[in-house]
Amino acid sequence: MADLRFGLDLPADHAPGRDLVAEARRAEELGFDFVSTSDHPEGDRPSYEVWTMLTWVAARTSRIGIATRVLGVPYRPPAMVAKMAETLDRLSGGRLILGLGGGYSDDEFRAFGLPVPTAREKVDGMADAIRIARGLWSEPSFTYRGAVHHTDAADLEPKPRRHIPIWVGTYGPRALAATGELADGWIPSLGFAPPERIPAMRDRIRAAAAAAGRDPDAITCVYNVGVDPRATERPARLAERLAGFAELGFSAVNLQVSGPDRAEQVELIAREVVPAVRAG
């Protein structure tokens, strides 16, 4: 599994004495391919806003990819997200992975005084956001009328220097079809999409991609999984489990490591688990 890529969750938790930049730099030194952060701005647990946090991290690192996992589309106007993404990708030297999703928690929308979209509107809004980003990144005076979002003769300059990858976290039939039709990558979480469900979900994505005239194999599949190399799994067993995900069609894994000994676990994963997986 030499080509399996590894991402590391960088929690947005705000805790006294925590050094996010040091954590990201260490992940870079250890050879992780990207760091990612989820988007939950509302709550009584102290946390950072994901875009601001990842911009800070990008400014203090040099190689590692920077991923939103995933940005809730209803929180921010999609055209502004497209502008934000072009800027961060340019200033970071082409390291952004723009993760998008329909929005998870209705309670968060209510708390912030935002309209609560229906399940259909969440999927339609996410699809609109992808189309708007691609249009603004490639066309002048871009006009788009979607089910939820629109633009009117909008210009975005400069255009991106490269194709900015858009990964989406999707689960339902309509959302999976939109993934195959529009997205560059799929990043489901194991808790919502256990291994036994993955083949059918991937089949729906691949069928939608083929129907849209796209190459299904060009869609990156990334599994977001919680890991613990010391408690429930030893390094060798964890390496075996991660290698098994590649057999399900995943070309990357995003590892969520938690607990007071997080730093030690990350070191252990980098020293023992990743080499074992890549050695096959």
N, C-alpha and C positions, 0 to 999 in steps of 0.2 A: 504494500500500500504506500509506495514511495511518494505518490502524487497526492495523497490526502492532505488537505490544508487544515491548519488548526487556528481557531480563534479563541480568545479568552474574554469572558465577561468582565467588564470593569464596572462594578456597581456604582450607582449614582448616590449612594449613601453619604451623607455629610456627618462625619464623626470627628471629634477632637483629635488632633495629632495625625490624622490620616493624610498621606501624601499621594494623591492620584497620579501626579506626574511621575513620581518615583516608581509606582506600580507599572505604569505604561512603559516607562523606559526599561524596566527589568523584563517585562514581557518581550520587548523588542530585542534585548540582549539574549534572551533565552531562545529566540527563533520563532516565536509565534507569528502567524501571518497577519492577524488583525486583532484589534480589541473592539468590543461592542458594548453598547449601553442601551437599556430599555427606556421607554418614555412614559413616565407616570408623574406628572408635575404636581398633582394634588395629593394631599395626605398629611397625617399628623407626624409622620416619621421624617426627620430632617433629610433633605435630599437636594441635589443640584438639578438644574434644568439641563436636559441632555445636550442640546445643541451648543450652548455656551460652554459646558464642561468639555465636550469633545473638541471644540475649537481650541481651548486652552491646552488640552493634551496634544493636539496636532502641532501646535506651535513649539512644543518642547520635545518632540520626537522627530525622527528623520526618515524611517523606513516603513514602519508598521502601518497597516491599513486601519482606517477609522470608520466604524460602522454604526449606524443607528439601528437598533433592533427592538421594535421597529417604531418609526415616527408615526404617531397617531394623526392621520390626515385631518380629522375634524378640528384639531387644535390650532391649525395654522393655514392661511390661504395657500393653496397649491402653487400659485404663480410666485408668491414670495418664497416658498420653499425651493422652487426651482432657482431663483436668484441666489438664495443662501447657499445652495448646493454648489452652484458654479463657482462662487467666491471661495468657499472652503476647499473645494477640490483644487482650484488654481493655487491658492496660497499654501496648501499642504503638499504641493508637488504631485498631484494626481493620486491621492490616497483615499479618497472618500468612497464608501459604499453606502448609497442612500437606501436605507431600509424603510419601507412604508407599510402601513396597515390600516384597516378600516376604523380602528378604535375599539378598545377592549371594554373599558368600564363606563357604563352609563352614569354611575354615581359621580365619577370624576367630571363629566360634562355638566351635570346638574350643579355640582359644587362651585364650578367656575362660571356659572351663568350662561353656559353654551347650549344651543339647541341639541337635543338628543336625537340622533339619526336613527331611523329604523334599520333593521338588518339589511334590507335591500339598499337603502341609502348609503350604508357603510361600504358595501361592495361597489356600488356605482360611483361613490365619491372617490374611492381608492383608484378605480380605473380612470376616472377623469383626471386625477392628480398625475398619473403616469403619462397620459396623453398630453396633458398641458406641459409637463416638464420636457418631454421629448420635442413637442412643437416649439416651445420657446427656445430650446437649446439649438434648434436647427433651422427655423424659418423666421423671416422678417414679418412684421405686422401680423402676428399670429392671432387668428380669431377661432375660437372654439366654443361650441354650445353643447355642454354635457347635461346629463340628468341632474347633476348637483352643482357643478362648478363651470365657470366659463371665463373666457378672455375676450377682449374686444380690440383688435388691431394692436396687440401688445408687442413691444420690442424688448428684447433682452440682449444686452451687449456688455461685455464680450461673450461670444459663444464659447462653450467649453472646448478645451484643447483636446479632449479625448472623450470617448464614450463612457459616461459615468454609469456604473452598474446600478440598477435598481433591483433590490431584493424585497420580496413581500412575505409576510407571515399570514398564511391563509389556510382555511380548513374546510369550509362548506363547499358544496358542489359549484355554485355560481362563482365563488371566490377562486376556487381552484381553476376553473375554466378561464377566468380573467388572468390568472397567473400564466397559464400556457400561452394565452393570446398576446400578452403585453410585457411581462416581466423578464428580467435577465436572470433572476434567481428566486428560489423558494427556500424560506428558512422557518420551518415549523418547529415547535417545541415538543419534546417527547411527552410531556404531561398532557398535551391536547391531541397529540397524534402518535400513539404508541406504535412500536415496530410492526405489529400485525396489521395495522391500518395503512401503512405506508404504500405497499404495492398498488392498492386500488386508488389511492390519492394521486400517486405519480402517474398512473395510467390516465386519469382524467386530465392532468396537466399536459401530458404528452399528446393526447388526442386533440386537445384544444390547440396546442402549438401546431400540430400537423394541419389541422383544419384552417389555421390562419396563414399557412404557407411558411411557417418557421421550422427551423431544425430543432426537434425536441432535445437532442443531445447538447445543444448550446445553452440550455437552462441549467445554471448551477444549483445543485441541491445541497443545502447546509442543514445539519441537524443540531438543534439547540438542546443540550443535555446537561443535567446536573451530575456531577461526579464527586466521588470521595475516595481517593486512593488509599486511605488509611483505615477507614471504619468498615464499611460494608464490602469494599472491594480492595484487593491488593493490586499493586501495579500490573502484574502479569495478567490478572483476570480483567482488569480495566482495559488493557491493551487489546485483549481478545474481543471484548465487547465493542470497542470502537472500530476495530477492523471489520466486525460484522456489519456495522452500519454502512460501510463502503459497499458491501455485497447487496445492500438494499437500494443502492444507486446514489448514495451521498458522496460528494467529492470534497466535502469539508465538514468539520464539526465545530460548534461553538461551545466551549466548556464553561459551565457555571460552577464555580468553586466557592463555597461559603464556610463560615466558621471562624473561630478565633485564630486558628492556625492556617488561615488561607495562604499566606505567603509561603509557608513551608510546603503546603500541598502543591502549589503552583511549581515550586522548584522540583519537587518529586516527579510531577507529571512531565516536566520538560526534560529531566535527566533520565527517567526510566521508561515512562509510558510512550511518549512520542517516538523515541528511537525504536522501541520494540514494534510499534505499529508500522513505521516506515520501513523497517527491515523485512516486514512481511511474515 
